[in-house]
């Protein structure tokens, strides 16, 4: 059995197990007693720039203040620079505090939805991988490194994610693929949506020059994105995907909560060695390739309103 195929089986099994383990349990409520506000929705438009290893974006957040005396909300920003904050077209003051941004708001009626728009840019040192050699950009776990967000795992929200990319590129993103359209002669905008509340660490995307390979052996449509490999080689890497999905459905007693499941092969992702594991990055990476799993819509629909969780090398996605 090849190294690539063995790695695919191991990571896919781990990912699917975590998807179903979340699906069969109810969502944990947000810790409102510790935080006087909640973010219920993120509307993000981001443009990653491969040549400068940077991102420029806008995120509109729907915020609910739980008390009438709340005047400040705090979001995580990593190393992003904040260009401005507005609420309904009115400028709001903000202060950078380490890796966070503190935004000052006028007091309002408790539990009313407030809409804030944050413009930002930056050159993330983590959270996003830029591979110029293979023309790929993909996120790795740390969401606040590429968009302002609330990092707390107990805080869950829905997502509209729009990524601007070269028109020749394709990719996968969190949730259900909605649309793809040209916004200029050489750029496309691709949209995905997560329609059930999930933690922000499940947000992400992988875009670049990929070839798509489809596998219709199961009731769930399987899509593989890779580059530099023949379709037959890609299918061999992920040969066990359909059988693993059927296995976990049977054992969990819960159907996989989506119609598609996408997996992306990307280059040079670092993997930590788990305690007691016999597999190390050197042995599993096969020098140049490392497998990063993606599943379509697994973060947007489950019987218990939950979302998937994963190790830093695995996320839920839909291709587009």
Buried (B, 14 or more C-beta within 10 A) or exposed (E): EEBBBBBBBBBBBBBBBBBBBBBEEEBEEBEBEEBBBBBBBBBBBBBBBBEEBBBBBBBBBBBBBEEEEBEEBBBBBBEBEBEEBBBEEEEBEBEEEEEBBEBEBEEBEEEEEBEBBBBBBBBBEEBBBBBEEBBBBBBBBBBBBBBBBBBBBBBBBBBBBBBBBEBEBBBBBBBBBBEBEEEEEEEBBBBBBBBBBBBBBBBBBBBBBBBBBEBEBBEBBBBBBBBBBEBEBBBBBBBBBBEBBBBBBEEBEBBBBBEBBBBBBBBBBEBEEEEEEEBEEEEBBBEEBBBBBBBBBBBBBBEBEBBBBBBBBBBBBBBB
